[in-house]
């Protein structure tokens, strides 16, 4: 089975938020947006998903205008509808109503059948000290792994 082709990733989200769960959603796009995505011309920085009147929308995602497009090209930052089952949207709405939870996109990719999908995360924002602590833990784990690797090489 082929690996899904990732178009863009929101690396900052994993740093700024504690990811509680993820869900895959379809994305309603125009033809020129699909062509831009296939060229990898998208950005998820500072984007988020919002539930409005029982529907889920992606805000702040930037899909660049298609280079070979014409006057009727799409707006790069327009809100885009996300496709999920009603009960999934209702469940997410209930969780978002909890204090401090939000829905952030982690990546846009094409699945095996060539359909554009968004990986959404239900997340809780991290405070500045939590971010520093996470970075310190990663650094400490990296040093431990390096020391173990050195010991294995020295022992061989």
KAZI-V666081 format. One record per residue. N is the residue number from 1. PSI is psi in degrees with one decimal (999 if undefined). D_LAST is the distance of its C-alpha to the last C-alpha in whole Angstrom. Layout:
n=N psi=PSI d_last=D_LAST
n=N psi=PSI d_last=D_LAST
This chain:
n=1 psi=134.4 d_last=38
n=2 psi=145.6 d_last=38
n=3 psi=135.6 d_last=36
n=4 psi=141.8 d_last=39
n=5 psi=112.4 d_last=40
n=6 psi=127.3 d_last=39
n=7 psi=-51.9 d_last=42
n=8 psi=157.8 d_last=42
n=9 psi=147.0 d_last=40
n=10 psi=81.1 d_last=41
n=11 psi=-32.8 d_last=38
n=12 psi=-30.1 d_last=40
n=13 psi=-40.6 d_last=41
n=14 psi=-24.5 d_last=38
n=15 psi=-42.3 d_last=38
n=16 psi=-18.9 d_last=41
n=17 psi=152.2 d_last=42
n=18 psi=116.8 d_last=40
n=19 psi=120.6 d_last=40
n=20 psi=-42.1 d_last=42
n=21 psi=160.5 d_last=42
n=22 psi=155.0 d_last=42
n=23 psi=147.0 d_last=45
n=24 psi=133.0 d_last=46
n=25 psi=147.4 d_last=49
n=26 psi=164.9 d_last=51
n=27 psi=126.6 d_last=52
n=28 psi=116.4 d_last=56
n=29 psi=159.9 d_last=56
n=30 psi=169.5 d_last=58
n=31 psi=-42.2 d_last=58
n=32 psi=-29.8 d_last=57
n=33 psi=-39.4 d_last=54
n=34 psi=-42.6 d_last=52
n=35 psi=-40.4 d_last=52
n=36 psi=-41.4 d_last=51
n=37 psi=-40.9 d_last=48
n=38 psi=-26.5 d_last=47
n=39 psi=-2.1 d_last=47
n=40 psi=24.8 d_last=45
n=41 psi=69.7 d_last=47
n=42 psi=159.6 d_last=47
n=43 psi=134.5 d_last=46
n=44 psi=2.5 d_last=46
n=45 psi=133.9 d_last=46
n=46 psi=24.5 d_last=48
n=47 psi=160.4 d_last=49
n=48 psi=165.8 d_last=50
n=49 psi=144.2 d_last=52
n=50 psi=140.7 d_last=55
n=51 psi=126.5 d_last=58
n=52 psi=120.3 d_last=61
n=53 psi=44.1 d_last=64
n=54 psi=6.4 d_last=62
n=55 psi=152.9 d_last=60
n=56 psi=131.1 d_last=56
n=57 psi=144.0 d_last=56
n=58 psi=120.5 d_last=53
n=59 psi=146.3 d_last=54
n=60 psi=-2.7 d_last=53
n=61 psi=136.9 d_last=51
n=62 psi=114.1 d_last=51
n=63 psi=111.2 d_last=51
n=64 psi=152.8 d_last=53
n=65 psi=143.1 d_last=56
n=66 psi=129.9 d_last=55
n=67 psi=-39.2 d_last=56
n=68 psi=13.5 d_last=58
n=69 psi=-176.7 d_last=60
n=70 psi=-161.1 d_last=64
n=71 psi=-31.7 d_last=66
n=72 psi=24.8 d_last=65
n=73 psi=166.1 d_last=62
n=74 psi=160.2 d_last=60
n=75 psi=122.9 d_last=60
n=76 psi=-27.9 d_last=56
n=77 psi=19.7 d_last=56
n=78 psi=149.7 d_last=58
n=79 psi=135.9 d_last=58
n=80 psi=135.7 d_last=56
n=81 psi=138.1 d_last=57
n=82 psi=143.0 d_last=54
n=83 psi=115.5 d_last=54
n=84 psi=160.6 d_last=54
n=85 psi=151.5 d_last=56
n=86 psi=-41.6 d_last=58
n=87 psi=-30.5 d_last=57
n=88 psi=-42.1 d_last=53
n=89 psi=-41.7 d_last=55
n=90 psi=-41.3 d_last=57
n=91 psi=-43.9 d_last=54
n=92 psi=-40.2 d_last=52
n=93 psi=-40.5 d_last=56
n=94 psi=-41.2 d_last=56
n=95 psi=-37.1 d_last=52
n=96 psi=-29.1 d_last=53
n=97 psi=-22.3 d_last=56
n=98 psi=153.1 d_last=54
n=99 psi=126.4 d_last=53
n=100 psi=3.6 d_last=51
n=101 psi=146.6 d_last=49
n=102 psi=167.1 d_last=50
n=103 psi=118.7 d_last=49
n=104 psi=141.7 d_last=46
n=105 psi=136.1 d_last=45
n=106 psi=-38.6 d_last=42
n=107 psi=157.9 d_last=42
n=108 psi=134.8 d_last=44
n=109 psi=166.3 d_last=43
n=110 psi=128.1 d_last=44
n=111 psi=-174.0 d_last=44
n=112 psi=-30.3 d_last=43
n=113 psi=3.4 d_last=47
n=114 psi=20.0 d_last=47
n=115 psi=133.8 d_last=49
n=116 psi=130.6 d_last=48
n=117 psi=157.5 d_last=47
n=118 psi=131.7 d_last=46
n=119 psi=113.7 d_last=43
n=120 psi=150.3 d_last=45
n=121 psi=136.8 d_last=44
n=122 psi=119.5 d_last=46
n=123 psi=157.0 d_last=44
n=124 psi=131.2 d_last=45
n=125 psi=140.3 d_last=45
n=126 psi=145.5 d_last=43
n=127 psi=164.6 d_last=44
n=128 psi=-43.0 d_last=43
n=129 psi=-31.1 d_last=41
n=130 psi=-39.5 d_last=39
n=131 psi=-44.8 d_last=38
n=132 psi=-41.0 d_last=37
n=133 psi=-41.6 d_last=35
n=134 psi=-42.1 d_last=33
n=135 psi=-43.0 d_last=32
n=136 psi=-40.1 d_last=31
n=137 psi=-43.1 d_last=29
n=138 psi=-44.0 d_last=27
n=139 psi=-44.7 d_last=26
n=140 psi=-43.0 d_last=25
n=141 psi=-37.4 d_last=23
n=142 psi=-43.4 d_last=21
n=143 psi=-40.3 d_last=20
n=144 psi=-46.3 d_last=19
n=145 psi=-41.0 d_last=17
n=146 psi=-42.7 d_last=16
n=147 psi=-42.2 d_last=14
n=148 psi=-41.0 d_last=13
n=149 psi=-41.0 d_last=11
n=150 psi=-42.7 d_last=10
n=151 psi=-40.7 d_last=9
n=152 psi=-41.0 d_last=6
n=153 psi=-40.1 d_last=5
n=154 psi=-33.4 d_last=6
n=155 psi=-20.5 d_last=4
n=156 psi=999 d_last=0
